[in-house]
Structures are given as C-alpha cells and as structure tokens.
Amino acid sequence: MMRRRNRGRWVALLVAAVAANAAVAAVAASPRLDCRVRPAHPLLGHPLHWDIRAVDLPAIALLQQARLGPDWLLQRQTGQRSVSGPRRSTQTLRLTLYPMAAGALQLPALRAGDRGCAARTVQVAVAPSGQTALLLSAHVDAAHATVGQALRVELDAGAGGALAWQAVRAVSDNGLLRPIGSVSTTVQVDGRQVRVQRQSWSVTPLRAGTATIRFGLLRATPFGQLRVYPVPALRFTVDALPAYWPADGAVGRARLRLDAAPVRLALGSRGTLHATLDGVQIGRGALLALLARVRARDGGALRLGAARVRLEPRSANAVTPVWRIALPFRVVAGGRVAYPRLRIPYYDPRRGAPGLAQAGWGEALATDPRPWRLLAAGALVGALVLTLAALRRAVRALRGWRCRARWRAIARRGDAPALVRAWRDAVARGDPDARTLRGWVRAQRCAGAAIGEPGLAPLVEAEEARRYAR
C-alpha cells in the first residue's frame, strides 16, 4: 500500500511539472509588447531612450515626429526585426528623444496587433538635484523699439562649464535679421559670476506691433554626447515712426567722421573728400539722395562729382551699417575755397525727436599756377640762351687757343715746310688772300684776332728769298 501511495504521489508531481512547463512555454510563446524608458529621471537637454520590443506581433511602423508632438525632439530612430521560426518573430525599436520642456511630458500610446503600451507620463527635471540649471537668456538692447531702428539682440548660454555651443539660427517675423558674431563673456547671476557664450544679431523691425524672434535649438557636445536645449522665443513691442518722418529716413543716432582734407589746392586740380557714417539704419539709395543735396548746393570754387558710398568690412560685426562716403571734386576758381558741409538728418528713438549730424572739412587756399609757370618757363629759356652764349664763347676761345698754339709751334720750330703746305692748301681752295705768302700770313686770324706771332716773319722772308729774285 505504501508503495502504491508513493508511486501515485510521484506521478502527480510529474504531471504537475509537465503542466507547469507547458504553461511557461505557452506564456513564452504568446505575443508580447514591451516598452521601456531610460533613464528613470530624465533631464532637460539630455537624451531619453525609448526601447520598444514586440514578439510575434505585426510589424511596427517607425514613429514620426508628428506623433510625438512639440514636447519631444526625435533625434534618432533605429529598428530591427528577426525571424527564428515559422511563427516566431522579434522586432525592436529604439528612439532617442530630447525633451523640449521641463515638467510632466507624455509619451504617446503604442499598439501592435492586439497588444499595446499605454501612454505614459515622464517627469523631466531642469537640472540634477543640487546642480545649477542651464542659463539661457535672450534680450534686446532697447526698452522701446521703433520701426526702422537697428537693435542688438543677444542670447546668453552658460552651464557653469566650458561648453562649446554651436551657432543658433534665428528668424524674425517682423524685420531684417542678420548675425553679428559670437563672444565669450561673464555675466552676474544671483550674485555669482557665470561664464556664458553670447551670440548677437542685428534686427531692424519694419512695422509696428509685436515682433517675435524665434531661435533654433541650442546644441553642444560635451564628452562626445550631444545635448539639445530649446530656446524660448523673444518678443518685444515696436512703436511706429512719427507721421512726419519719411519711411526711408535715417533712424538711430548718426555719427559723422571726416578724413583730413588738403589746405592748399591748385586751380584745375582734382581730389576726393572722405567721410564715415555710422550709428543709423539707412539704405544706400536714401544716403545717396541726401548726398545729392550737398551737390545741388555746390556753386563755389569746387565742382563736386557724384558721391560714392560703400559698406566697410567692419559692418559685418556692427549693429548699424558703417558707410564709407567719397565726394570727388575739381577746383574751378582760385582764392579761398569752402569745402562742402555734410548734413545727415535722423530720428532718434531714445529721445523721440529728430536730430541733425553735420560736419565740414573747413576751407582751403587755391592758387593759380599759370603765372608762375610762365615765369618759370621764361627763366628757363633765359638760362638756356645764356648757357648757349657762354658755350659759344667757350668754343670760340678754345678754337682761338688751338689756332694760336699751331702758329706758335710752327714759329718755334722754324718749320718752313709746314708753313708752305698750309699756304698751298689755301691757294688750292681759292683763298683770295693767298696770292702771296706774306699777304696770306698777314691775313690769318685766330678767333677774329690777328695771329701776332713775331717768329713767323723770319720764316716768310727766308722762303721769299729762296723763291723769288731780288
């Protein structure tokens, strides 16, 4: 009896084990959908991973950003599906999300076949417990903006560490917007110094009302891990210009700087006056129209040409454009010359009243160089004539000296043959004074003067005595 009872007990245990294994196998083989989120305590700007695993369920389509809503940024999504038997399949999805706000955010519900993951709420903290939150501050440098006024918009980002932030894109729904650079600086926050990276823009509103500047996402990659932070939009009020001020007039506070002009000019000479204008928002066409008025007032000793303007390279990092002005001129009269005076009217939003920036180059003295040129030309001609006369006299003196030296040499050597040869050459040339040797020698001149060489007379007498009878 005991053996039968033990045998029955073992059979019952075996049947129970087989049934339990079958139940476990049935549960393992049944379709499943698992959804997990990590980390358990997500932070603003840090990634959140949403892992989805489906077993023996229809394929799950990749999630789109629209399903996640504006509270989440879908940065990356990867999926994989594997089949291990005729009825055995496993699909995994991994989503990398970045929260776009702090507080309670909701992940949407998800279904695959007859299985589903309910929507879940995730609590996103601004910063870890005991640590300082990221500093994000955007502001405009004017308490009351005005249409046409160039404003500086600054965005400070700092997290208490040396993060290298990527450039943030910005768009405006009311005006012209352009970036003007980025710098690293220090700001005071709650009595402590915070190192921030400041990005700046120049914005010029074009209509009155509320202006909105929307920023793109702020990104940094410390230690190779991407962080993404949302930047709140900046809104400010824009006042209209007074009705009497033209729409294309200068707005701001104009500053004129003039380059030095020459104080002495010559009649007929040409030159260029240079000036720099900054501090106001004004277009090229409007500025040229103002400069044309300066030319219209021209009527003095200067004839002004068409003004030229160009933007200086440093305008790229300035809130308002920096214009380089060039006024060509020509001197048409002598005497005292008054340079033109620049006048740039502007509307100053800070004072709420018009202003006038004006500056002039002063005066110069213009001289007529023509009389001096005539005098210089006469002096040059006189000097040339005197030089030629002196040269002529020097040549004649040289020739006379050489002539006398030749006759002196003949007399000193008693060279009668040389004397006779010279006389015969004169006869051959038809010299009328060469009829007789004595008459020819007596007629010879050196530089217009008689030879006056007494040593030639004995030579002439000796030659006559040899050639002629008594």
C-alpha positions as semicolon CSV with decimal commas, in nm:
position;residue;x (nm);y (nm);z (nm)
1;M;0,000;0,000;0,000
2;M;0,281;0,238;0,084
3;R;0,449;0,172;-0,247
4;R;0,127;0,242;-0,436
5;R;0,078;0,567;-0,247
6;N;0,439;0,682;-0,316
7;R;0,409;0,585;-0,681
8;G;0,087;0,789;-0,715
9;R;0,249;1,084;-0,547
10;W;0,544;1,080;-0,785
11;V;0,312;1,051;-1,083
12;A;0,111;1,351;-0,958
13;L;0,428;1,556;-0,915
14;L;0,547;1,462;-1,262
15;V;0,215;1,557;-1,416
16;A;0,221;1,892;-1,230
17;A;0,576;1,966;-1,350
18;V;0,484;1,884;-1,707
19;A;0,179;2,109;-1,682
20;A;0,385;2,394;-1,534
21;N;0,646;2,368;-1,808
22;A;0,375;2,366;-2,069
23;A;0,220;2,678;-1,913
24;V;0,556;2,855;-1,907
25;A;0,621;2,759;-2,268
26;A;0,277;2,880;-2,367
27;V;0,333;3,214;-2,196
28;A;0,678;3,250;-2,356
29;A;0,536;3,170;-2,696
30;S;0,247;3,415;-2,665
31;P;0,272;3,760;-2,838
32;R;0,425;4,037;-2,624
33;L;0,488;4,414;-2,649
34;D;0,733;4,573;-2,403
35;C;0,805;4,947;-2,374
36;R;1,083;5,078;-2,152
37;V;1,218;5,427;-2,089
38;R;1,558;5,518;-1,951
39;P;1,696;5,693;-1,764
40;A;1,437;5,680;-1,493
41;H;1,488;6,051;-1,415
42;P;1,541;6,234;-1,745
43;L;1,693;6,583;-1,762
44;L;1,624;6,875;-1,991
45;G;1,875;6,880;-2,274
46;H;1,986;6,520;-2,217
47;P;1,880;6,227;-2,434
48;L;1,598;5,990;-2,334
49;H;1,594;5,639;-2,483
50;W;1,259;5,470;-2,553
51;D;1,305;5,097;-2,623
52;I;1,017;4,901;-2,780
53;R;1,023;4,521;-2,821
54;A;0,750;4,325;-3,000
55;V;0,739;3,941;-3,006
56;D;0,518;3,753;-3,252
57;L;0,331;4,071;-3,344
58;P;0,271;4,255;-3,670
59;A;0,549;4,490;-3,782
60;I;0,553;4,827;-3,606
61;A;0,597;5,125;-3,836
62;L;0,866;5,378;-3,750
63;L;0,733;5,665;-3,544
64;Q;0,709;6,013;-3,696
65;Q;0,780;6,342;-3,522
66;A;0,414;6,440;-3,554
67;R;0,307;6,155;-3,324
68;L;0,545;6,271;-3,054
69;G;0,417;6,627;-3,052
70;P;0,607;6,950;-2,978
71;D;0,728;6,830;-2,636
72;W;0,978;6,588;-2,788
73;L;1,254;6,606;-3,048
74;L;1,311;6,281;-3,234
75;Q;1,685;6,279;-3,283
76;R;1,740;5,920;-3,396
77;Q;1,538;5,601;-3,451
78;T;1,667;5,252;-3,524
79;G;1,472;4,932;-3,585
80;Q;1,548;4,562;-3,627
81;R;1,333;4,257;-3,700
82;S;1,441;3,892;-3,674
83;V;1,259;3,564;-3,754
84;S;1,361;3,240;-3,577
85;G;1,085;3,004;-3,693
86;P;0,770;2,983;-3,899
87;R;0,572;3,159;-3,624
88;R;0,847;3,324;-3,420
89;S;0,948;3,690;-3,489
90;T;1,107;3,965;-3,279
91;Q;1,109;4,336;-3,359
92;T;1,299;4,608;-3,168
93;L;1,275;4,984;-3,198
94;R;1,497;5,234;-3,020
95;L;1,413;5,602;-3,020
96;T;1,649;5,874;-2,898
97;L;1,438;6,168;-2,782
98;Y;1,519;6,507;-2,636
99;P;1,262;6,680;-2,412
100;M;1,168;7,028;-2,533
101;A;1,035;7,141;-2,195
102;A;1,070;7,061;-1,827
103;G;0,794;6,910;-1,614
104;A;0,544;6,634;-1,688
105;L;0,570;6,527;-2,053
106;Q;0,370;6,247;-2,211
107;L;0,486;5,973;-2,444
108;P;0,210;5,856;-2,680
109;A;0,038;5,518;-2,659
110;L;0,162;5,246;-2,893
111;R;-0,018;4,938;-3,036
112;A;0,097;4,636;-3,232
113;G;-0,176;4,383;-3,319
114;D;-0,383;4,315;-3,007
115;R;-0,108;4,431;-2,772
116;G;-0,034;4,790;-2,666
117;C;0,169;5,019;-2,444
118;A;-0,035;5,280;-2,264
119;A;0,062;5,645;-2,280
120;R;0,298;5,729;-2,001
121;T;0,398;6,048;-1,829
122;V;0,766;6,130;-1,785
123;Q;0,882;6,385;-1,532
124;V;1,169;6,591;-1,681
125;A;1,389;6,785;-1,440
126;V;1,563;7,109;-1,532
127;A;1,893;7,000;-1,377
128;P;2,020;6,726;-1,146
129;S;1,945;6,773;-0,780
130;G;2,186;7,019;-0,622
131;Q;2,323;7,149;-0,951
132;T;2,268;7,480;-1,129
133;A;2,035;7,480;-1,426
134;L;2,147;7,593;-1,770
135;L;2,142;7,971;-1,812
136;L;1,952;8,078;-2,123
137;S;1,876;8,447;-2,157
138;A;1,770;8,641;-2,468
139;H;1,716;9,015;-2,463
140;V;1,707;9,320;-2,687
141;D;1,912;9,631;-2,605
142;A;1,629;9,886;-2,637
143;A;1,348;9,946;-2,392
144;H;1,125;10,087;-2,668
145;A;1,197;9,976;-3,022
146;T;1,092;10,186;-3,322
147;V;1,025;10,092;-3,682
148;G;1,347;10,121;-3,882
149;Q;1,571;10,119;-3,574
150;A;1,860;9,874;-3,576
151;L;1,865;9,679;-3,248
152;R;2,108;9,437;-3,091
153;V;1,961;9,102;-2,988
154;E;2,176;8,888;-2,758
155;L;2,142;8,527;-2,650
156;D;2,350;8,416;-2,348
157;A;2,407;8,045;-2,290
158;G;2,606;7,909;-1,998
159;A;2,604;7,592;-1,793
160;G;2,883;7,662;-1,546
161;G;3,134;7,474;-1,763
162;A;3,335;7,526;-2,076
163;L;3,078;7,404;-2,327
164;A;3,133;7,495;-2,691
165;W;2,787;7,581;-2,814
166;Q;2,700;7,553;-3,179
167;A;2,568;7,862;-3,356
168;V;2,195;7,910;-3,310
169;R;1,978;8,007;-3,602
170;A;1,726;8,285;-3,554
171;V;1,434;8,412;-3,764
172;S;1,219;8,721;-3,728
173;D;0,858;8,765;-3,831
174;N;0,892;9,143;-3,842
175;G;1,209;9,278;-3,993
176;L;1,561;9,222;-4,117
177;L;1,781;8,992;-3,911
178;R;2,150;8,913;-3,955
179;P;2,409;8,756;-3,722
180;I;2,691;8,981;-3,600
181;G;2,917;8,738;-3,419
182;S;2,971;8,542;-3,100
183;V;3,188;8,617;-2,796
184;S;3,266;8,458;-2,461
185;T;3,193;8,679;-2,162
186;T;3,092;8,678;-1,795
187;V;2,756;8,784;-1,654
188;Q;2,630;8,836;-1,300
189;V;2,353;8,596;-1,194
190;D;2,222;8,594;-0,837
191;G;2,546;8,739;-0,705
192;R;2,776;8,495;-0,883
193;Q;2,982;8,516;-1,199
194;V;2,872;8,286;-1,482
195;R;3,074;8,228;-1,795
196;V;2,848;8,244;-2,098
197;Q;2,874;8,234;-2,472
198;R;2,693;8,533;-2,621
199;Q;2,554;8,522;-2,972
200;S;2,437;8,850;-3,121
201;W;2,216;8,959;-3,408
202;S;2,115;9,289;-3,561
203;V;1,740;9,320;-3,618
204;T;1,553;9,606;-3,784
205;P;1,173;9,590;-3,739
206;L;0,974;9,702;-4,041
207;R;0,627;9,751;-3,890
208;A;0,472;9,848;-3,562
209;G;0,327;9,593;-3,320
210;T;0,472;9,287;-3,151
211;A;0,791;9,149;-3,301
212;T;0,889;8,787;-3,238
213;I;1,231;8,632;-3,282
214;R;1,234;8,254;-3,281
215;F;1,555;8,071;-3,211
216;G;1,661;7,731;-3,326
217;L;1,780;7,458;-3,092
218;L;2,090;7,511;-2,881
219;R;2,334;7,225;-2,922
220;A;2,660;7,125;-2,754
221;T;2,865;6,804;-2,745
222;P;3,048;6,764;-2,413
223;F;3,249;6,442;-2,389
224;G;3,104;6,324;-2,720
225;Q;2,741;6,324;-2,601
226;L;2,501;6,555;-2,779
227;R;2,290;6,788;-2,570
228;V;1,994;6,978;-2,714
229;Y;1,813;7,263;-2,542
230;P;1,508;7,455;-2,657
231;V;1,541;7,835;-2,662
232;P;1,230;8,037;-2,578
233;A;1,117;8,293;-2,834
234;L;1,189;8,662;-2,772
235;R;0,904;8,911;-2,807
236;F;0,917;9,289;-2,787
237;T;0,699;9,583;-2,881
238;V;0,775;9,805;-3,179
239;D;0,647;10,164;-3,194
240;A;0,558;10,337;-3,518
241;L;0,762;10,624;-3,662
242;P;0,611;10,973;-3,642
243;A;0,394;11,059;-3,939
244;Y;0,625;11,342;-4,042
245;W;0,932;11,119;-4,073
246;P;0,992;10,952;-4,415
247;A;0,988;10,577;-4,427
248;D;1,338;10,561;-4,577
249;G;1,485;10,825;-4,343
250;A;1,775;10,753;-4,111
251;V;1,678;10,609;-3,771
252;G;1,919;10,591;-3,478
253;R;2,186;10,837;-3,375
254;A;2,412;10,940;-3,661
255;R;2,787;10,985;-3,620
256;L;2,994;11,156;-3,890
257;R;3,373;11,131;-3,903
258;L;3,570;11,318;-4,168
259;D;3,915;11,243;-4,303
260;A;4,150;11,539;-4,320
261;A;4,131;11,745;-4,641
262;P;4,422;11,936;-4,804
263;V;4,454;12,301;-4,703
264;R;4,635;12,408;-5,023
265;L;4,497;12,341;-5,369
266;A;4,585;12,432;-5,725
267;L;4,343;12,565;-5,985
268;G;4,227;12,276;-6,203
269;S;4,341;12,005;-5,961
270;R;4,120;11,713;-5,860
271;G;4,070;11,533;-5,530
272;T;3,831;11,331;-5,315
273;L;3,680;11,406;-4,975
274;H;3,626;11,105;-4,747
275;A;3,383;11,060;-4,456
276;T;3,238;10,775;-4,246
277;L;2,875;10,750;-4,131
278;D;2,751;10,502;-3,870
279;G;2,500;10,479;-3,586
280;V;2,188;10,489;-3,804
281;Q;1,994;10,245;-4,014
282;I;1,975;10,390;-4,364
283;G;1,979;10,234;-4,708
284;R;2,217;10,307;-4,994
285;G;1,954;10,485;-5,205
286;A;1,840;10,713;-4,923
287;L;2,201;10,802;-4,835
288;L;2,285;10,886;-5,197
289;A;1,975;11,108;-5,212
290;L;2,099;11,303;-4,906
291;L;2,444;11,342;-5,060
292;A;2,289;11,463;-5,386
293;R;2,154;11,763;-5,192
294;V;2,510;11,854;-5,098
295;R;2,600;11,853;-5,467
296;A;2,293;12,064;-5,551
297;R;2,417;12,337;-5,313
298;D;2,751;12,343;-5,495
299;G;2,826;12,671;-5,670
300;G;3,159;12,789;-5,534
301;A;3,516;12,724;-5,628
302;L;3,471;12,345;-5,607
303;R;3,283;12,143;-5,865
304;L;3,153;11,828;-5,692
305;G;3,107;11,498;-5,872
306;A;2,857;11,221;-5,796
307;A;2,903;11,079;-5,446
308;R;3,010;10,719;-5,397
309;V;2,924;10,504;-5,094
310;R;3,032;10,158;-4,986
311;L;2,993;9,939;-4,680
312;E;3,303;9,893;-4,470
313;P;3,402;9,533;-4,386
314;R;3,354;9,600;-4,013
315;S;2,982;9,646;-4,082
316;A;2,955;9,267;-4,060
317;N;3,008;9,290;-3,681
318;A;2,819;9,615;-3,623
319;V;2,452;9,666;-3,537
320;T;2,413;9,951;-3,784
321;P;2,580;9,973;-4,126
322;V;2,909;10,161;-4,149
323;W;2,908;10,365;-4,470
324;R;3,224;10,499;-4,632
325;I;3,147;10,818;-4,830
326;A;3,361;10,960;-5,113
327;L;3,294;11,304;-5,268
328;P;3,512;11,376;-5,576
329;F;3,580;11,741;-5,660
330;R;3,762;11,969;-5,903
331;V;3,893;12,319;-5,828
332;V;3,743;12,569;-6,077
333;A;3,841;12,903;-5,916
334;G;4,131;13,041;-5,714
335;G;4,136;13,208;-5,377
336;R;3,956;13,093;-5,063
337;V;3,780;12,760;-5,122
338;A;3,499;12,644;-4,889
339;Y;3,462;12,268;-4,870
340;P;3,104;12,131;-4,864
341;R;2,930;12,057;-4,536
342;L;2,760;11,721;-4,480
343;R;2,418;11,722;-4,314
344;I;2,252;11,392;-4,218
345;P;1,906;11,429;-4,055
346;Y;1,799;11,136;-3,839
347;Y;1,524;11,034;-3,600
348;D;1,650;10,942;-3,252
349;P;1,415;10,684;-3,093
350;R;1,574;10,727;-2,750
351;R;1,483;11,097;-2,739
352;G;1,173;11,061;-2,955
353;A;1,281;11,359;-3,165
354;P;1,471;11,435;-3,487
355;G;1,837;11,525;-3,489
356;L;2,095;11,653;-3,735
357;A;2,452;11,530;-3,773
358;Q;2,666;11,778;-3,960
359;A;3,034;11,824;-4,022
360;G;3,254;12,007;-4,270
361;W;3,610;11,999;-4,394
362;G;3,663;12,375;-4,348
363;E;3,845;12,587;-4,604
364;A;4,149;12,572;-4,830
365;L;4,354;12,817;-5,037
366;A;4,354;12,760;-5,413
367;T;4,632;12,922;-5,619
368;D;4,657;12,977;-5,997
369;P;4,983;12,816;-6,109
370;R;4,975;12,963;-6,463
371;P;5,169;13,292;-6,397
372;W;5,429;13,104;-6,204
373;R;5,453;12,852;-6,481
374;L;5,505;13,133;-6,740
375;L;5,772;13,293;-6,521
376;A;5,941;12,961;-6,474
377;A;5,930;12,897;-6,849
378;G;6,083;13,244;-6,921
379;A;6,357;13,188;-6,668
380;L;6,429;12,851;-6,821
381;V;6,453;12,999;-7,173
382;G;6,681;13,282;-7,048
383;A;6,905;13,039;-6,871
384;L;6,921;12,827;-7,185
385;V;7,015;13,130;-7,402
386;L;7,284;13,238;-7,158
387;T;7,415;12,886;-7,143
388;L;7,434;12,862;-7,523
389;A;7,610;13,201;-7,545
390;A;7,861;13,101;-7,284
391;L;7,914;12,772;-7,461
392;R;7,966;12,951;-7,792
393;R;8,223;13,184;-7,640
394;A;8,398;12,890;-7,480
395;V;8,412;12,710;-7,816
396;R;8,547;13,020;-7,991
397;A;8,804;13,069;-7,718
398;L;8,911;12,706;-7,748
399;R;8,939;12,731;-8,124
400;G;9,142;13,055;-8,094
401;W;9,375;12,898;-7,843
402;R;9,429;12,595;-8,064
403;C;9,486;12,819;-8,369
404;R;9,746;13,033;-8,195
405;A;9,910;12,726;-8,050
406;R;9,950;12,582;-8,402
407;W;10,113;12,902;-8,540
408;R;10,327;12,931;-8,231
409;A;10,453;12,578;-8,282
410;I;10,544;12,648;-8,647
411;A;10,733;12,965;-8,546
412;R;10,911;12,795;-8,254
413;R;11,030;12,502;-8,462
414;G;11,107;12,718;-8,769
415;D;10,900;12,472;-8,970
416;A;10,903;12,640;-9,310
417;P;10,769;12,329;-9,493
418;A;10,461;12,326;-9,269
419;L;10,406;12,695;-9,340
420;V;10,436;12,641;-9,715
421;R;10,196;12,341;-9,706
422;A;9,932;12,547;-9,526
423;W;9,976;12,830;-9,782
424;R;9,946;12,588;-10,077
425;D;9,627;12,441;-9,929
426;A;9,483;12,791;-9,914
427;V;9,580;12,851;-10,275
428;A;9,417;12,523;-10,376
429;R;9,097;12,631;-10,201
430;G;9,097;12,961;-10,394
431;D;9,166;13,182;-10,095
432;P;9,189;13,538;-10,236
433;D;9,445;13,631;-9,969
434;A;9,680;13,357;-10,084
435;R;9,824;13,539;-10,387
436;T;10,147;13,588;-10,191
437;L;10,283;13,405;-9,890
438;R;10,341;13,727;-9,694
439;G;9,993;13,859;-9,769
440;W;9,833;13,527;-9,671
441;V;10,021;13,507;-9,338
442;R;9,932;13,869;-9,263
443;A;9,560;13,797;-9,333
444;Q;9,535;13,497;-9,097
445;R;9,313;13,534;-8,786
446;C;9,262;13,328;-8,471
447;A;8,916;13,376;-8,316
448;G;8,883;13,704;-8,508
449;A;9,217;13,846;-8,393
450;A;9,547;13,872;-8,579
451;I;9,797;13,599;-8,512
452;G;10,055;13,838;-8,373
453;E;10,334;13,578;-8,378
454;P;10,668;13,759;-8,449
455;G;10,853;13,435;-8,513
456;L;10,674;13,384;-8,846
457;A;10,833;13,690;-9,017
458;P;11,186;13,534;-9,049
459;L;11,030;13,221;-9,199
460;V;10,836;13,424;-9,455
461;E;11,148;13,629;-9,553
462;A;11,361;13,318;-9,586
463;E;11,101;13,150;-9,806
464;E;11,064;13,462;-10,025
465;A;11,442;13,491;-10,064
466;R;11,456;13,129;-10,169
467;R;11,169;13,151;-10,414
468;Y;11,196;13,495;-10,572
469;A;11,483;13,701;-10,731
470;R;11,578;14,032;-10,588
